[in-house]
Amino acid sequence: MAPPQRLATEGLAAFRAVHVPLSTPFAFTSPSVVCYPVGSNLCLHSLEDGTTRYIPSPVYSISRLCADPAGALVAFCENGTSPRVSVYKTDNPPRLLYTLSDIAEL
């Protein structure tokens, strides 16, 4: 049995778009801030006001990225045979919380 059909009603929706290469990992660190790698650094781009902040990282290349919007945390993993995972708090200024060494990947 098909679901009942209703007419569409007018309403408001907020659309957000970020243009990054398809192979680039990205994650939201808050409802309005997206994080993605730029070279070996992380970019925190605000979709509300268009400001951009950078987190310099000591790694050569970032392979994985994940974020926790509720806690304003971002974790990323570097490429290599013994990658490290770095976890940052995305306050202003961003700060390194801890680094996990010799693990597989994020």
N, C-alpha and C positions, 0 to 999 in steps of 0.2 A: 504494500500500500504506500502510495506517495505521500510525502509530508504535506500538510495544508499550505496553500499558497497565500501569502500576504502581499499587499502592495507596499512598495518601498516608501518610506517616509523621509522627509528632508531632515538633515542634521548636520552637525559639524564634525569634521575629522581632521586631525593633525598629521600631516605627512612629513616625513623626514627622509632626506636622501644624502648619501655620501658617495663621492666618486673616487674609488681606489681601484688599482688593478685587481682583476679577478682572483689572482693567486695570493693576494695579500690578506693575511688574517686581520680581522678587526672585531672589536667588541665594544658594547656600551658600558661605560663606567658609571653612568647615571642616566636618567631618562633623556637628558639633552646633551651629553658629552660622549663622543665616540673616540676610541683609541685605536690607532693602527701604526705599524712600523714605517719609518721613513729612514732608509739606510739602516744604520745600527741603532738608531734612536727611536723612541716612541713619541707619537704626536697625539696630544689631547685636544680635540677640536670641539668647540662649543657650537651647537646648532642654533642656539638662541641668539647669541650676539656675534658669532663669527670669529671669536678670538681663538688663538692657537697657542698652546704651551707645549714644550718639549721636555721629555725625560731622557737625559743622556745615559747611555748604557755602556758598560765595558765589553760587551760581546761583539763578535764580528758580524754575525747574522742571526736574525730572529726567525725561528721555525714555527713556533706555536705561541698562541696568545689566548688568554681567557681573562674574564673580568667578573667582579661581583658588584653590581650596581648598588645593592643595599649597603655594603660596607665601603664603597668607593675604593676597591682594591683591584689591581691588575697584576697578573703573573705572566711571565713570558719565558720561553725556553730558547736557548741558543742551539745552533747546529753543531755537530761534531761527534766524536767518538765517546766523549765523557761530558755530556751537556750539563749545564747548570740551569736551575730555575730561579729567577729573581722575582720577588714579590714586593710591590710598591703600593703605598697609600697615595691616592691621587689628590691629596690636599693641595693647597697653594702655599708654599712650594711642595712638589711631590717629594716623598722620602722613601728610602729603601728600608723595608722592614726586616727581611732576611733573605738568604740565598741557600738553596739546597744544591749540594754537589753530588756528582757521580750517580745520577739517576738515569733512567731510560729516556723518557720524555714526558711532557705535560699531557 
